[in-house]
Structures are given as C-alpha cells and as structure tokens.
C-alpha cells in the first residue's frame, strides 16, 4: 500500500489557488528554511538560482527536474515550488506524491496544453499502482511486443 501523507506541497506553496497555478507564483519559503541548500553568504536578498545551490542540492535539483518536475523551460532559476520540493526532499519530510502529480496534471490540463508543461508521469503512476496493487497484470504480459496491440473486434 502506498501511504497517503498529509503534506500536500501544492497547498503549502499555492494555498487554495485554482489551476492553472503560475509556476512563478506561490508562497516564498522562508530564508531560514532554504539557507542550508545554498552556498554562503546567503541572506534575505540573495539570488536563488541553481548555480548558488550546494553540490548536494544541485544534484537533487537535477534529479527532480528529470523525474518529479520535468518542465521544459526556465533552467536559469528556481521556482518557489521547486524550493519547497527541494526542502522536503533534503530534509526527508514525507509529502503526498499522488497530490503532487495530480496537481501538476491539473495545471497542464487547465492551461489547455498551451504551456510548455508535459505529462510524463506514466512510469511513476504505473510504479505506484503496482506497489499498491501487486496483483495487477504486468503490461509486458498483456502485449507480446511493445509495437503489437491486441486484436480489436469492430462489430
């Protein structure tokens, strides 16, 4: 069973804002909360860019951008939501990953696919479903090859 954690990151960052949520909007994490993830000197007016991250936070941000938040653009900065996510990952604070994926998909759908966001969560959703329901038939057993589809009866 996949645990349902009570911390919903979109709610922490954006509050009750309806989709689509602006990637550059939301609550700014307090400086004291994110200070350990940036190289010193880091203060209230410091830039929060990927180049200023500590080596551990930089690697985690790169991994996060390829898995949980694979957005196409804005590589030169960090959004407020990314800062919240980095904080939760480094501090190992559990959060609701289902809510994160669903909110990201809601935002993409609400934008009408006009934005640069994608929906690359198929592998995550299948992984979590298989953990929650181990009796699911694996896709590889349902199809003989990846390019072959089952017969369709048009009657």
Contact map, one row per residue, 1 for C-alpha under 8 A:
11100000000000000000000000000000000000000000000000000000000000000000000000000000000000000000000000000000000000000000000000000000001110000000000000000000000
11110000000000000000000000000000000000000000000000000000000000000000000000000000000000000000000000000000000000000000000000000001001100000000000000000000000
11111000000000000000000000000000000000000000000000000000000000000000000000000000000000000000000000000000000000000000000000000000000000000000000000000000000
01111100000000000000000000000000000000000000000000000000000000000000000000000000000000000000000100000000000000000000000000000000000000000000000000000000000
00111111000000000000000000000000000000000000000000000000000000000000000000000000000000000000011100000000000000000000000000000000000000000000000000000000000
00011111000000000000000000000000000000000000000000000000000000000000000000000000000000000000001100000000000000000000000000000000000000000000000000000000000
00001111100100000000000000000000000000000000000000000000000000000000000000000000000000000000011100000000000000000000000000000000000000000000000000000000000
00001111111100000000000000000000000000000000000000000000000000000000000000000000000000000000001100110000000000000000000000000000000000000000000000000000000
00000011111110000000000000000000000000000000000000000000000000000000000000000000100110000000001100110000000000000000000000000000000000000000000000000000000
00000001111111100000000000000000000000000000000000000000000000000000000000000000100000000000000000110010000000000000000000000000000000000000000000000000000
00000001111111110000000000000000000000000000000000000000000000000000000000000000000000000000000000000000000000000000000000000000000000000000000000000000000
00000011111111100000000000100000000000000000000000000000000000000000000000000000000000000000000000000000000000000000000000000000000000000000000000000000000
00000000111111100000000001110000000000000000000000000000000000000000000000000001100100000000000000000000000000000000000000000000000000000000000000000000000
00000000011111111000100011100000000000000000000000000000000000000000000000000000000000000000000000000000000000000000000000000000000000000000000000000000000
00000000011111111000000001000000000000000000000000000000000000000000000000000000000000000000000000000000000000000000000000000000000000000000000000000000000
00000000001001111100000000000000000000000000000000000000000000000000000000000000000000000000000000000000000000000000000000000000000000000000000000000000000
00000000000001111110100000000000000000000000000000000000000000000000000000000000000000000000000000000000000000000000000000000000000000000000000000000000000
00000000000000011111100000000000000000000000000000000000000000000000000000000000000000000000000000000000000000000000000000000000000000000000000000000000000
00000000000000001111100000000000000000000000000000000000000000000000000000000000000000000000000000000010011001000000000000000000000000000000000000000000000
00000000000000000111110000000000000000000000000000000000000000000000000000000000000000000000000000000000011101100000000000000000000000000000000000000000000
00000000000001001111111010000000000000000000000000000000000000000000000000000000000000000000000000000000001000000000000000000000000000000000000000000000000
00000000000000000001111111000000000000000000000000000000000000000000000000000000000000000000000000000000000000000000000000000000000000000000000000000000000
00000000000000000000111111000000000000000000000000000000000000000000000000000011100000000000000000000000000000000000000000000000000000000000000000000000000
00000000000000000000011111000000000000000000000000000000000000000000000000000011000000000000000000000000000000000000000000000000000000000000000000000000000
00000000000001000000111111100000000000000000000000000000000000000000000000000011000000000000000000000000000000000000000000000000000000000000000000000000000
00000000000011100000011111110000000000000000000000000000000000000000000000000001100000000000000000000000000000000000000000000000000000000000000000000000000
00000000000111000000000011111000000000000000000000000000000000000000000000000001000000000000000000000000000000000000000000000000000000000000000000000000000
00000000000010000000000001111100000000000000000000000000000000000000000000000001000000000000000000000000000000000000000000000000000000000000000000000000000
00000000000000000000000000111110110000000000000000000000000000000000000000000001001100000000000000000000000000000000000000000000000000000000000000000000000
00000000000000000000000000011111110000000000000000000000000000000000000000000000000000000000000000000000000000000000000000000000000000000000000000000000000
00000000000000000000000000001111111000000011000000000000000000000000000000000000000000000000000000000000000000000000000000000000000000000000000000000000000
00000000000000000000000000000111111100000000000000000000000000000000000000000000000000000000000000000000000000000000000000000000000000000000000000000000000
00000000000000000000000000001111111100000000000000000000000000000000000000000000000000100000000000000000000000000000000000000000000000000000000000000000000
00000000000000000000000000001111111111000000000000000000000000000000000000000000001000100000000000000000000000000000000000000000000000000000000000000000000
00000000000000000000000000000011111111000110000000000000000000000000000000000000000000000000000000000000000000000000000000000000000000000000000000000000000
00000000000000000000000000000001111111100000000000000000000000000000000000000000000000000000000000000000000000000000000000000000000000000000000000000000000
00000000000000000000000000000000011111100000000000001101100000000000000000000000000000100000000000000000000000000000000000000000000000000000000000000000000
00000000000000000000000000000000011111110100000100011100100000000000000000000000000000000000000000000000000000000000000000000000000000000000000000000000000
00000000000000000000000000000000000111111100000000011100000000000000000000000000000000000000000000000000000000000000000000000000000000000000000000000000000
00000000000000000000000000000000000001111100000000000000000000000000000000000000000000000000000000000000000000000000000000000000000000000000000000000000000
00000000000000000000000000000000000000111110000000000000000000000000000000000000000000000000000000000000000000000000000000000000000000000000000000000000000
00000000000000000000000000000000001001111111010000000000000000000000000000000000000000000000000000000000000000000000000000000000000000000000000000000000000
00000000000000000000000000000010001000001111110000000000000000000000000000000000000000000000000000000000000000000000000000000000000000000000000000000000000
00000000000000000000000000000010000000000111110000000000000000000000000000000000000000000000000000000000000000000000000000000000000000000000000000000000000
00000000000000000000000000000000000000000011111000000000000000000000000000000000000000000000000000000000000000000000000000000000000000000000000000000000000
00000000000000000000000000000000000000000111111100000000000000000000000000000000000000000000000000000000000000000000000000000000000000000000000000000000000
00000000000000000000000000000000000000000000111110010000000000000000000000000000000000000000000000000000000000000000000000000000000000000000000000000000000
00000000000000000000000000000000000001000000011111011000000000000000000000001100000000000000000000000000000000000000000000000000000000000000000000000000000
00000000000000000000000000000000000000000000001111111000000000000000000000011100000000000000000000000000000000000000000000000000000000000000000000000000000
00000000000000000000000000000000000000000000000111111000010010000000000000111100000000000000000000000000000000000000000000000000000000000000000000000000000
00000000000000000000000000000000000000000000000011111000010000000000000000000000000000000000000000000000000000000000000000000000000000000000000000000000000
00000000000000000000000000000000000001100000001111111100000000000000000000000000000000000000000000000000000000000000000000000000000000000000000000000000000
00000000000000000000000000000000000011100000000111111111110000000000000000000000000000000000000000000000000000000000000000000000000000000000000000000000000
00000000000000000000000000000000000011100000000000011111110000000000000000000000000000000000000000000000000000000000000000000000000000000000000000000000000
00000000000000000000000000000000000000000000000000001111111000000000000000000000000000000000000000000000000000000000000000000000000000000000000000000000000
00000000000000000000000000000000000010000000000000001111111100000000000000000000000000000000000000000000000000000000000000000000000000000000000000000000000
00000000000000000000000000000000000011000000000000001111111110000000000000000000000001000100000000000000000000000000000000000000000000000000000000000000000
00000000000000000000000000000000000000000000000001101111111111000000000000000000000000000000000000000000000000000000000000000000000000000000000000000000000
00000000000000000000000000000000000000000000000000000011111111100000000000000000000000000000000000000000000000000000000000000000000000000000000000000000000
00000000000000000000000000000000000000000000000000000001111111110000000000000000000001000000000000000000000000000000000000000000000000000000000000000000000
00000000000000000000000000000000000000000000000001000000111111111000000000000000010001000000000000000000000000000000000000000000000000000000000000000000000
00000000000000000000000000000000000000000000000000000000011111111100000000000000000000000000000000000000000000000000000000000000000000000000000000000000000
00000000000000000000000000000000000000000000000000000000001111111110000000000000000000000000000000000000000000000000000000000000000000000000000000000000000
00000000000000000000000000000000000000000000000000000000000111111111110000000000000000000000000000000000000000000000000000000000000000000000000000000000000
00000000000000000000000000000000000000000000000000000000000011111111111000000000000000000000000000000000000000000000000000000000000000000000000000000000000
00000000000000000000000000000000000000000000000000000000000001111111110000000000000000000000000000000000000000000000000000000000000000000000000000000000000
00000000000000000000000000000000000000000000000000000000000000111111110000000000000000000000000000000000000000000000000000000000000000000000000000000000000
00000000000000000000000000000000000000000000000000000000000000011111110000000000000000000000000000001000000000000000000000000000000000000000000000000000000
00000000000000000000000000000000000000000000000000000000000000011111111000000000000000000000000000000000000000000000000000000000000000000000000000000000000
00000000000000000000000000000000000000000000000000000000000000011111111100000000000000000000000000000000000000000000110100000000000000000000000000000000000
00000000000000000000000000000000000000000000000000000000000000001000111110000000000000000000000000000000000000000001110000000000000000000000000000000000000
00000000000000000000000000000000000000000000000000000000000000000000011111000000000000000000000000000000000000000001110000000000000000000000000000000000000
00000000000000000000000000000000000000000000000000000000000000000000001111100000000000000000000000000000000000000001000000000000000000000000000000000000000
00000000000000000000000000000000000000000000000000000000000000000000000111111100000000000000000000000000000000000000000000000000000000000000000000000000000
00000000000000000000000000000000000000000000000001000000000000000000000011111100000000000000000000000000000000000000000000000000000000000000000000000000000
00000000000000000000000000000000000000000000000011000000000000000000000001111100000000000000000000000000000000000000000000000000000000000000000000000000000
00000000000000000000000000000000000000000000000111000000000000000000000001111110000000000000000000000000000000000000000000000000000000000000000000000000000
00000000000000000000000000000000000000000000000111000000000000000000000001111111011000000000000000000000000000000000000000000000000000000000000000000000000
00000000000000000000001110000000000000000000000000000000000000000000000000001111111000000000000000000000000000000000000000000000000000000000000000000000000
00000000000010000000001111111000000000000000000000000000000000000000000000000111111100000000000000000000000000000000000000000000000000000000000000000000000
00000000110010000000001001000000000000000000000000000000000000000000000000000011111110000000000000000000000000000000000000000000000000000000000000000000000
00000000000000000000000000000000000000000000000000000000000010000000000000000111111111000000000000000000000000000000000000000000000000000000000000000000000
00000000000000000000000000001000010000000000000000000000000000000000000000000111111111100000000000000000000000000000000000000000000000000000000000000000000
00000000100010000000000000001000000000000000000000000000000000000000000000000001111111110000000000000000000000000000000000000000000000000000000000000000000
00000000100000000000000000000000000000000000000000000000000000000000000000000000111111111000000000000000000000000000000000000000000000000000000000000000000
00000000000000000000000000000000000000000000000000000000100110000000000000000000011111111100000000000000000000000000000000000000000000000000000000000000000
00000000000000000000000000000000110010000000000000000000000000000000000000000000001111111110000000000000000000000000000000000000000000000000000000000000000
00000000000000000000000000000000000000000000000000000000000000000000000000000000000111111111111000000000000000000000000000000000000000000000000000000000000
00000000000000000000000000000000000000000000000000000000000000000000000000000000000011111111110000000000000000000000000000000000000000000000000000000000000
00000000000000000000000000000000000000000000000000000000100000000000000000000000000001111111100000000000000000000000000000000000000000000000000000000000000
00000000000000000000000000000000000000000000000000000000000000000000000000000000000000111111100000000000000000000000000000000000000000000000000000000000000
00000000000000000000000000000000000000000000000000000000000000000000000000000000000000011111110000000000000000000000000000000000000000000000000000000000000
00000000000000000000000000000000000000000000000000000000000000000000000000000000000000011111111000000000000000000000000000000000000000000000000000000000000
00001010000000000000000000000000000000000000000000000000000000000000000000000000000000011001111100000000000000000000000000000000000000000000000000000000000
00001111100000000000000000000000000000000000000000000000000000000000000000000000000000010000111110000000000000000000000000000000000000000000000000000000000
00011111100000000000000000000000000000000000000000000000000000000000000000000000000000000000011111110000000000000000000000000000000000000000000000000000000
00000000000000000000000000000000000000000000000000000000000000000000000000000000000000000000001111111000000000000000000000000000000000000000000000000000000
00000000000000000000000000000000000000000000000000000000000000000000000000000000000000000000000111111100000000000000000000000000000000000000000000000000000
00000001110000000000000000000000000000000000000000000000000000000000000000000000000000000000000111111110000000000000000000000000000000000000000000000000000
00000001110000000000000000000000000000000000000000000000000000000000000000000000000000000000000111111111000000000000000000000000000000000000000000000000000
00000000000000000000000000000000000000000000000000000000000000000001000000000000000000000000000011111111100000000000000010000000000000000000000000000000000
00000000000000000000000000000000000000000000000000000000000000000000000000000000000000000000000001111111110000000000000000000000000000000000000000000000000
00000000010000000010000000000000000000000000000000000000000000000000000000000000000000000000000000111111111000000000000000000000000000000000000000000000000
00000000000000000000000000000000000000000000000000000000000000000000000000000000000000000000000000011111111100000000000000000000000000000000000000000000000
00000000000000000000000000000000000000000000000000000000000000000000000000000000000000000000000000001111111110000000001000000000000000000000000000000000000
00000000000000000011000000000000000000000000000000000000000000000000000000000000000000000000000000000111111111000000000000000000000000000000000000000000000
00000000000000000011100000000000000000000000000000000000000000000000000000000000000000000000000000000011111111100000000000000000000000000000000000000000000
00000000000000000001000000000000000000000000000000000000000000000000000000000000000000000000000000000001111111111010111000000000000000000000000000000000000
00000000000000000000000000000000000000000000000000000000000000000000000000000000000000000000000000000000111111111000000000000000000000000000000000000000000
00000000000000000011000000000000000000000000000000000000000000000000000000000000000000000000000000000000011111111000000000000000000000000000000000000000000
00000000000000000001000000000000000000000000000000000000000000000000000000000000000000000000000000000000001111111110000000000000000000000000000000000000000
00000000000000000000000000000000000000000000000000000000000000000000000000000000000000000000000000000000000111111110000000000000000000000000000000000000000
00000000000000000000000000000000000000000000000000000000000000000000000000000000000000000000000000000000000111111111100000000000000000000000000000000000000
00000000000000000000000000000000000000000000000000000000000000000000000000000000000000000000000000000000000000111111000000000000000000000000000000000000000
00000000000000000000000000000000000000000000000000000000000000000000000000000000000000000000000000000000000100111111100000000000000000000000000000000000000
00000000000000000000000000000000000000000000000000000000000000000000001110000000000000000000000000000000000000001111110000000000000000000000000000000000000
00000000000000000000000000000000000000000000000000000000000000000000011100000000000000000000000000000000000100001011111000000000000000000000000000000000000
00000000000000000000000000000000000000000000000000000000000000000000011100000000000000000000000000000000000100000001111100000000000000000000000000000000000
00000000000000000000000000000000000000000000000000000000000000000000000000000000000000000000000000000000100100000000111111000000000000000000000000000000000
00000000000000000000000000000000000000000000000000000000000000000000010000000000000000000000000000000000000000000000011111100000000000000000000000000000000
00000000000000000000000000000000000000000000000000000000000000000000000000000000000000000000000000001000000000000000001111111000000000000000000000000000000
00000000000000000000000000000000000000000000000000000000000000000000000000000000000000000000000000000000000000000000001111111100000000000000000000000000000
00000000000000000000000000000000000000000000000000000000000000000000000000000000000000000000000000000000000000000000000111111110000000000000000000000000000
00000000000000000000000000000000000000000000000000000000000000000000000000000000000000000000000000000000000000000000000011111111000000000000000000000000000
00000000000000000000000000000000000000000000000000000000000000000000000000000000000000000000000000000000000000000000000011111111100000000000000000000000000
00000000000000000000000000000000000000000000000000000000000000000000000000000000000000000000000000000000000000000000000001111111110000000000000000000000000
00000000000000000000000000000000000000000000000000000000000000000000000000000000000000000000000000000000000000000000000000111111111000000000000000000000000
01000000000000000000000000000000000000000000000000000000000000000000000000000000000000000000000000000000000000000000000000011111111100000000000000000000000
00000000000000000000000000000000000000000000000000000000000000000000000000000000000000000000000000000000000000000000000000001111111111000000000000000000000
00000000000000000000000000000000000000000000000000000000000000000000000000000000000000000000000000000000000000000000000000000111111111110000000000000000000
11000000000000000000000000000000000000000000000000000000000000000000000000000000000000000000000000000000000000000000000000000011111111000000000000000000000
11000000000000000000000000000000000000000000000000000000000000000000000000000000000000000000000000000000000000000000000000000001111111000000000000000000000
10000000000000000000000000000000000000000000000000000000000000000000000000000000000000000000000000000000000000000000000000000000111111110000000000000000000
00000000000000000000000000000000000000000000000000000000000000000000000000000000000000000000000000000000000000000000000000000000111111110000000000000000000
00000000000000000000000000000000000000000000000000000000000000000000000000000000000000000000000000000000000000000000000000000000010011111000000000000000000
00000000000000000000000000000000000000000000000000000000000000000000000000000000000000000000000000000000000000000000000000000000010011111100000000000000000
00000000000000000000000000000000000000000000000000000000000000000000000000000000000000000000000000000000000000000000000000000000000000111110110000000000000
00000000000000000000000000000000000000000000000000000000000000000000000000000000000000000000000000000000000000000000000000000000000000011111110000000000000
00000000000000000000000000000000000000000000000000000000000000000000000000000000000000000000000000000000000000000000000000000000000000001111111000000000000
00000000000000000000000000000000000000000000000000000000000000000000000000000000000000000000000000000000000000000000000000000000000000000111111111000000000
00000000000000000000000000000000000000000000000000000000000000000000000000000000000000000000000000000000000000000000000000000000000000001111111100000000000
00000000000000000000000000000000000000000000000000000000000000000000000000000000000000000000000000000000000000000000000000000000000000001111111100000000000
00000000000000000000000000000000000000000000000000000000000000000000000000000000000000000000000000000000000000000000000000000000000000000011111111011100000
00000000000000000000000000000000000000000000000000000000000000000000000000000000000000000000000000000000000000000000000000000000000000000001111111010000000
00000000000000000000000000000000000000000000000000000000000000000000000000000000000000000000000000000000000000000000000000000000000000000001001111110000000
00000000000000000000000000000000000000000000000000000000000000000000000000000000000000000000000000000000000000000000000000000000000000000001001111111000000
00000000000000000000000000000000000000000000000000000000000000000000000000000000000000000000000000000000000000000000000000000000000000000000000011111000000
00000000000000000000000000000000000000000000000000000000000000000000000000000000000000000000000000000000000000000000000000000000000000000000001111111100000
00000000000000000000000000000000000000000000000000000000000000000000000000000000000000000000000000000000000000000000000000000000000000000000001001111110000
00000000000000000000000000000000000000000000000000000000000000000000000000000000000000000000000000000000000000000000000000000000000000000000001000011111000
00000000000000000000000000000000000000000000000000000000000000000000000000000000000000000000000000000000000000000000000000000000000000000000000000001111100
00000000000000000000000000000000000000000000000000000000000000000000000000000000000000000000000000000000000000000000000000000000000000000000000000000111110
00000000000000000000000000000000000000000000000000000000000000000000000000000000000000000000000000000000000000000000000000000000000000000000000000000011111
00000000000000000000000000000000000000000000000000000000000000000000000000000000000000000000000000000000000000000000000000000000000000000000000000000001111
00000000000000000000000000000000000000000000000000000000000000000000000000000000000000000000000000000000000000000000000000000000000000000000000000000000111
